[in-house]
Amino acid sequence: MNPNNLKMKGKGAGLRPDLNLVLIGFRATGKTQAGRELARALGRDFVDLDEVLVQEAGQSIQELVALSGWAEFRRREKALVQRYAGRRGLVLATGGGVVLDPENVEALQAGGLIVWLTAPPAAIQRRLALDLPGGASRPSLTSRDPRAEVEEVLKSREPLYRAAARVVVHTDNLTVPEVVQEILSALKAGPEENYGR
């Protein structure tokens, strides 16, 4: 475990079988890919809340936002958080803006351990450039150019991510298996009773 890539708050880490493992973070920090691998490693079910939202809405996030606005997206997201936070033993990947609603954070903390996957703006921009053509799955969060948007939105959300998470993993120089290993190492680093509320 590289201490430069991972920070823990509290006395240690651990994860009881009844608690969810919740991944938060900005777009393109690896929540879905790492979440799938973590679920396999831990023998848990994986749920990507954005994927469930798209399936239930019958349209992409970009289409939903274009037709109904961000408020409708956030309403649907909150309903999914409430539904899945109440389940047990899952690995959950959340949307990048899930921390904007304190009730989302409270529900996710109550039922699990929150891990913040983070990367600097330049790394996020690089990954977004490799995304689907034109970023089809990721609608604009502001009216600014992509570089300015990442920097602006990330700066505003970082305090919310930091406050919500118990474990922080810096993913910019890590492969997906390395991110998973960092998280698994954190889970073994201390007494499990430190997590869940």
Secondary structure, DSSP 8 states (H G I E B T S, - for coil): --TTTEEE-SS-----TTSEEEEE-STTSSHHHHHHHHHHHHT-EEEEHHHHHHHHHTS-HHHHHHHH-HHHHHHHHHHHHHHHHTS-SEEEE--TTGGGSHHHHHHHHHTEEEEEEE--HHHHHHHHHTSSGGGTTS--SSSS-HHHHHHHHHHHHHHHHHHH-SEEEE-TT--HHHHHHHHHHHHTSS-GGGS--
